[in-house]
Amino acid sequence: MSAAISARLAELGIELPPVVPPVAAYIPATVHGDLVYTSGQLPMIAGALPATGKVGEGHGLVPAADAKDYARQSALNALAAAADAVGGVDKVVRVVKVTGFVASVPEFTGQPGVINGASEVLGEIFGDAGRHARSAVGVPVLPLDSPVEVEVVFAFV
């Protein structure tokens, strides 16, 4: 499906965002062998976070459904970084591993559902090659007070 990734994105109406510039001392993605590792990607849209704070239920918290959308955006940011590192999205052929972090209140246990936002969009884009190993981890705080952060390992040709 590798040559069809750009076509599949178009079919889904997904336009990859620009690569998010680093907010510290790292690069967005690095290549080793036939793998490209992305740095943790926040759900940046046009240079800003759509929301900040902890995921949970209640006043002042980020609803899990919103956080799932932010995980989706983070995965698209990761794909953009990977594509930039390897010379184009059609060179990315497989999703190997997704690691998702959810800044959440202690009683929130829905981290896997939040990170499904990343897994599901990658599955839509890559089909069977989007099936991947995954971790979904709850943490007390993330950079810039982001509710989610996603890093992805992709294979490329």
C-alpha positions as a printed NumPy array, in Angstrom:
array([[  0.   ,   0.   ,   0.   ],
       [  3.045,   2.308,   0.245],
       [  2.576,   4.124,  -3.062],
       [ -1.06 ,   4.663,  -2.174],
       [ -0.564,   6.518,   1.111],
       [ -0.848,   9.979,  -0.446],
       [ -3.854,   8.795,  -2.44 ],
       [ -5.404,   7.274,   0.687],
       [ -4.911,  10.519,   2.595],
       [ -6.673,  12.378,  -0.224],
       [ -9.479,   9.813,  -0.258],
       [ -9.961,  10.315,   3.49 ],
       [ -9.844,  14.099,   3.113],
       [ -6.783,  14.293,   5.357],
       [ -4.138,  16.892,   4.658],
       [ -0.961,  16.317,   6.614],
       [ -0.062,  19.317,   8.747],
       [  3.287,  21.075,   8.486],
       [  6.004,  19.528,  10.643],
       [  5.758,  20.965,  14.141],
       [  8.992,  22.752,  15.054],
       [ 10.723,  21.403,  18.169],
       [ 10.009,  23.198,  21.442],
       [ 13.316,  22.048,  22.985],
       [ 16.645,  20.383,  22.057],
       [ 15.565,  17.555,  19.728],
       [ 14.551,  16.89 ,  16.129],
       [ 11.023,  15.876,  15.042],
       [ 12.116,  12.482,  13.674],
       [ 15.245,  10.419,  13.197],
       [ 16.02 ,   7.531,  10.86 ],
       [ 17.845,   4.316,  11.726],
       [ 17.957,   1.466,   9.228],
       [ 14.501,   1.106,   7.727],
       [ 12.766,   2.69 ,  10.723],
       [ 11.891,   6.288,  11.439],
       [ 11.316,   7.254,  15.066],
       [  9.301,  10.344,  15.815],
       [  9.817,  12.51 ,  18.836],
       [  6.785,  12.887,  21.054],
       [  4.231,  14.88 ,  19.101],
       [  1.746,  17.18 ,  20.767],
       [ -1.613,  17.959,  19.129],
       [ -0.365,  21.269,  17.728],
       [ -2.609,  22.95 ,  15.166],
       [ -1.182,  26.014,  13.415],
       [  1.483,  26.345,  16.098],
       [ -0.789,  26.143,  19.134],
       [ -2.326,  23.553,  21.406],
       [ -6.11 ,  23.282,  21.   ],
       [ -6.445,  22.71 ,  24.769],
       [ -4.348,  22.33 ,  27.877],
       [ -4.859,  20.518,  31.145],
       [ -5.649,  17.095,  32.498],
       [ -7.976,  14.539,  30.975],
       [-10.887,  13.432,  33.123],
       [-14.551,  13.968,  33.817],
       [-15.695,  17.167,  35.466],
       [-15.433,  20.929,  35.457],
       [-12.117,  22.276,  34.206],
       [-10.915,  18.942,  32.812],
       [-10.371,  17.927,  29.197],
       [-13.097,  15.449,  28.189],
       [-11.856,  12.06 ,  27.009],
       [-13.624,  12.482,  23.64 ],
       [-11.729,  15.717,  23.016],
       [ -8.46 ,  14.111,  24.11 ],
       [ -9.091,  11.28 ,  21.623],
       [ -9.313,  13.896,  18.852],
       [ -6.045,  15.419,  20.121],
       [ -4.37 ,  11.994,  19.987],
       [ -5.507,  11.747,  16.363],
       [ -3.936,  15.131,  15.608],
       [ -0.738,  14.073,  17.372],
       [ -0.543,  10.952,  15.172],
       [ -0.969,  13.072,  12.037],
       [  1.795,  15.361,  13.292],
       [  3.97 ,  12.273,  13.789],
       [  3.253,  11.042,  10.259],
       [  4.155,  14.48 ,   8.894],
       [  7.461,  14.409,  10.789],
       [  8.241,  10.888,   9.575],
       [  7.37 ,  11.716,   5.97 ],
       [  9.613,  14.78 ,   6.104],
       [ 12.5  ,  12.706,   7.495],
       [ 12.327,  10.046,   4.761],
       [ 11.515,  12.172,   1.724],
       [  7.77 ,  11.794,   1.371],
       [  4.712,  10.119,   2.804],
       [  4.642,   7.435,   0.109],
       [  7.943,   6.081,   1.44 ],
       [  6.31 ,   5.316,   4.794],
       [  5.018,   1.751,   4.535],
       [  4.085,   0.531,   8.014],
       [  3.232,   1.599,  11.542],
       [  5.386,  -0.421,  13.94 ],
       [  4.75 ,   1.039,  17.399],
       [  2.679,   3.799,  18.959],
       [  3.357,   5.129,  22.431],
       [  0.736,   7.473,  23.815],
       [  0.868,   9.568,  26.95 ],
       [ -2.257,  11.03 ,  28.535],
       [ -1.961,  13.728,  31.197],
       [ -4.842,  12.696,  33.4  ],
       [ -6.263,  12.957,  36.862],
       [ -5.47 ,   9.941,  39.093],
       [ -8.965,   8.426,  38.897],
       [ -9.06 ,   8.488,  35.071],
       [ -8.399,   5.038,  33.615],
       [ -9.455,   5.583,  30.006],
       [ -5.979,   6.164,  28.538],
       [ -6.356,   3.332,  25.989],
       [ -9.559,   4.878,  24.649],
       [ -7.884,   8.26 ,  24.294],
       [ -4.908,   6.824,  22.399],
       [ -7.329,   4.967,  20.131],
       [ -7.592,   8.335,  18.381],
       [ -4.032,   7.843,  17.144],
       [ -4.36 ,   4.128,  16.431],
       [ -7.618,   4.462,  14.548],
       [ -6.452,   7.199,  12.174],
       [ -3.247,   5.298,  11.419],
       [ -5.349,   2.204,  10.726],
       [ -7.597,   4.19 ,   8.378],
       [ -4.573,   5.482,   6.495],
       [ -2.403,   2.345,   6.338],
       [ -4.967,  -0.473,   6.446],
       [ -3.397,  -3.748,   7.629],
       [  0.029,  -2.065,   7.625],
       [ -1.369,   0.271,  10.27 ],
       [ -1.788,  -2.506,  12.841],
       [  0.832,  -1.867,  15.491],
       [  2.14 ,  -2.568,  18.957],
       [  1.123,   0.12 ,  21.45 ],
       [  1.403,   1.523,  24.933],
       [ -1.054,   3.994,  26.474],
       [  0.294,   5.581,  29.634],
       [ -1.248,   7.968,  32.132],
       [  1.104,  10.691,  33.37 ],
       [  0.707,  13.666,  35.72 ],
       [  1.836,  16.356,  33.256],
       [  3.117,  16.725,  29.692],
       [  5.105,  19.478,  27.943],
       [  3.269,  22.794,  27.64 ],
       [  0.466,  21.247,  29.76 ],
       [ -0.697,  19.273,  26.704],
       [ -3.39 ,  16.682,  27.442],
       [ -1.767,  14.105,  25.116],
       [  1.521,  13.25 ,  23.444],
       [  2.121,  10.523,  20.864],
       [  5.308,   9.056,  19.441],
       [  5.363,   6.585,  16.569],
       [  7.867,   4.232,  14.986],
       [  7.265,   3.76 ,  11.265],
       [  8.952,   1.499,   8.698],
       [  9.864,   3.015,   5.347],
       [ 11.417,   2.089,   1.999]])
